[in-house]
Every structure is written in C-alpha cells, then in structure tokens.
Amino acid sequence: MSSHAGSADTDADLIAARVLAVPGVAGLHGGEFGEVATYLPGRRVLGVRLTDPGCAVHIVVAYPNNVVDVADAVHRAVSPLIAGPVTVTVEDVADSTAAAPADTLEGTSR
C-alpha cells in the first residue's frame, strides 16, 4: 500500500492495529502532550502520525522485552503498509503485568 493510498482513517487504524499486534508492544503513545496522532473527524488515533511521505509511530514497550527488538519488529510490521520512511519511537517501558489505560491500548482518544 502506498502512503495515503486509502483514507487517513483506514491507514491510521490499520497501522495502529498492526503495531498493537506486535509481541512486546504494550500500547501506542501520544507523546508528552498528545501531539503524536492522526486527527480524524470526531476522534484521533494516538501514537500514529501520517506524514507525506511516511509515518511516525510512538510505542510503549512491555517489560522485560528488548526495546530495540520490539522497535525493529514494529518497523517491519508497518513498512509494507506505507510508502516512505517509518520512524518508530519508544516513549516508555511498562510493566507487562500492569493494566494500561484503555485509550493507550486502543490507540484512540475521544
């Protein structure tokens, strides 16, 4: 799929789902002020910012996973979906036994 081949809604949701399916990813992260997001009508997808070309993905890694390995796996999962560079940023490391807020796990905010 090329960058923005579908709607931003479809692309951002697909990328978020693909990232959350990667073992070791505890959730998506919206950045310090929630600025890392794709803004859609009535909602936003936190942790995924579509750019032209490419995208940025910000994640939380579940401890005790290797941060570099998880980031590389996220890059490999997202790269086929988007044309251009994919930047993966690890924002935090979370205890894998602790419950994360629902918005973090879903990658969306209202």
N, C-alpha and C positions, 0 to 999 in steps of 0.2 A: 504494500500500500504506500502510496506517495504521501508526502506531507499535505495535509488538508484535502486529501482526495475525497473524503466524505465530509460530513458536517463536523464542526468542532465538538459538538455534543457526542457524536459517535466515537470520534477519535479519542477524546479525553476519557470517556468511560471505558473504552476498550483498553487503553493504555493502563488506566488505574486497575482494572480487573487483572490484566496480565502481570502487573507489578505485585499485586497482593497475592497472586498465586505462586510467587517465587518463595521457595523454602527459606526461612530466616528473616523474611520481611514481617515486621510487627505491624506496620501501617505506613500510610503516607503522611507527610508532614507539610504544613502550610508555611513554614518559615517563621521567623520570630514574630512577625506582625500579620501573618496570614496572607502575605503578598505573593506566595507561590501558589497560583491557582489558575484554572481556566474558568473564566466567568461566562456563564450561560444564562439564558432567561430564567429568572426565578431561583437560581442556585449556582453553586460553583463547585468545581472538582479540586479539592485541596491537594497539593503535592504534585500536580501535573500542570506545567505551563507550556502551552504550544507556542512555538516561535516560528518564524519564517526565514529559513528552513529549520527544521529540527524540533527538539523539545527538551525541557528540563524536568527531571523527576527528583523529588526530595523524599527520602525514606527514613523510617526508624527501623533499626536492625534489632532483632531479638537476641539477647544474650543467651548463650555463650557462643553464638555463631561468629565466624570470622568476617569482619566488616568488609574487607577487600573482596573476599569470595562472593559475598551476597551482592555487593555493588556490581561486580562483574556479571553475575547471573542476571541482575535486573537489566543491565545494558544489553546483554544478549537477548533477553526476552522482548525488549522494546524496539531494538534496532530494525527488525524486519517490518515493523508497523509504520515506520516514519522515515521519510527521506531527510537527509541532513544529519547533523550531529545530534547525539543523545548525551546529555550531561546528567550524571547521577551524583547527587549529593547526599551523604549520610548526615542527617541532622541530629540524631540521637541514638542511643542504645538503650533498650528497655529490657527489664526482667521478663523473660518469656512466660513466667508463671503469673505475672500481674495482669489484671484486666485493663485494657486500654479503653479510653473513651470511644463510644460508638462512632462519632464523627471521624476520629483518627483512623479506625479500622475500615470504615466505608469509603474514606477519601472524599466525603462530601460535607458540606455545611449548608445550613439554611439561613 
